[in-house]
Amino acid sequence: MIRSDPQAPFSYSPRTRAALGAALRKIAADGADGAADLLDEVATGACADAHGDGESIERVIVAIKREWAAGAPAHGLRGRDSAVALARLVSGCIREYFRHC
């Protein structure tokens, strides 16, 4: 399936968005290492959404970074934990996206 409006920003499902929120809360509470499973869930969900919509990995990563930039500060995430978790999430998205090509 190819998106009807390629200029519209990629938006993932409410389930994936909820998983991202849960990951941000977990990282704020326990640090980046405590949220690996949740970050994997976000990566899996975002990539499933992307494949279903015919989206590229680049648009997925832009959407993830946009959501992260909006959500991380609201959850008190800054510095190393935020950077480590975001890098883990982006790597997971790339890995997951190409696993299903």
C-alpha positions as CSV (number, residue, x, y, z in Angstrom):
1,M,0.0,0.0,0.0
2,I,1.3,3.4,-0.9
3,R,0.3,6.5,1.0
4,S,-2.1,8.8,-0.8
5,D,-0.3,11.9,0.5
6,P,3.5,11.5,0.5
7,Q,3.9,15.0,2.0
8,A,1.8,14.2,5.1
9,P,3.9,13.3,8.2
10,F,4.0,9.6,9.1
11,S,1.8,8.8,12.1
12,Y,1.8,5.5,13.8
13,S,-1.0,3.7,15.5
14,P,-2.4,4.6,18.9
15,R,-1.0,1.3,20.3
16,T,2.5,2.3,19.1
17,R,2.1,5.8,20.5
18,A,1.0,4.3,23.9
19,A,4.0,2.0,23.9
20,L,6.3,5.0,23.3
21,G,4.7,6.8,26.2
22,A,5.1,3.8,28.5
23,A,8.8,3.6,27.4
24,L,9.4,7.2,28.2
25,R,7.8,6.8,31.7
26,K,9.9,3.7,32.3
27,I,13.1,5.4,31.3
28,A,12.3,8.4,33.5
29,A,11.7,6.0,36.4
30,D,14.4,3.4,35.9
31,G,16.9,4.6,33.3
32,A,17.5,3.6,29.7
33,D,18.5,0.0,30.5
34,G,15.2,-0.8,32.2
35,A,13.1,0.0,29.1
36,A,14.7,-2.3,26.5
37,D,11.6,-4.5,26.0
38,L,9.3,-1.4,25.7
39,L,11.7,0.2,23.2
40,D,11.6,-3.1,21.2
41,E,7.8,-3.0,21.3
42,V,7.8,0.6,19.9
43,A,10.2,-0.3,17.2
44,T,8.1,-3.4,16.2
45,G,4.9,-1.4,16.2
46,A,6.2,1.6,14.3
47,C,7.7,-0.6,11.6
48,A,4.5,-2.7,11.3
49,D,2.6,0.5,10.9
50,A,5.1,1.7,8.3
51,H,5.0,-1.4,6.3
52,G,1.2,-1.3,6.3
53,D,1.2,2.2,5.1
54,G,4.0,1.8,2.5
55,E,6.3,4.2,4.4
56,S,10.1,4.4,4.2
57,I,12.3,3.8,7.2
58,E,13.5,7.4,6.9
59,R,10.0,8.7,7.6
60,V,9.6,6.3,10.5
61,I,12.8,7.6,12.1
62,V,11.8,11.3,11.6
63,A,8.4,10.5,13.3
64,I,10.1,8.7,16.2
65,K,12.5,11.6,16.7
66,R,9.7,14.1,16.5
67,E,7.7,12.3,19.1
68,W,10.8,11.8,21.3
69,A,11.6,15.5,21.2
70,A,8.1,16.3,22.3
71,G,7.7,13.6,24.9
72,A,11.1,13.2,26.5
73,P,11.3,16.6,28.1
74,A,7.8,16.2,29.4
75,H,8.8,13.1,31.2
76,G,12.0,14.7,32.6
77,L,14.3,12.8,30.2
78,R,17.6,14.6,29.4
79,G,21.2,13.7,28.9
80,R,22.6,10.3,28.7
81,D,19.5,8.2,29.4
82,S,17.5,10.0,26.8
83,A,20.3,9.8,24.2
84,V,21.0,6.1,24.9
85,A,17.4,5.1,24.7
86,L,16.7,7.1,21.5
87,A,19.7,5.6,19.8
88,R,18.5,2.1,20.9
89,L,15.1,2.8,19.5
90,V,16.3,4.1,16.2
91,S,18.6,1.1,15.8
92,G,15.7,-1.2,16.7
93,C,13.5,0.5,14.1
94,I,16.1,0.1,11.4
95,R,16.7,-3.6,12.3
96,E,13.0,-4.3,12.5
97,Y,12.1,-2.5,9.3
98,F,14.5,-4.4,7.2
99,R,13.8,-7.7,8.8
100,H,10.4,-7.7,7.1
101,C,11.4,-6.5,3.6
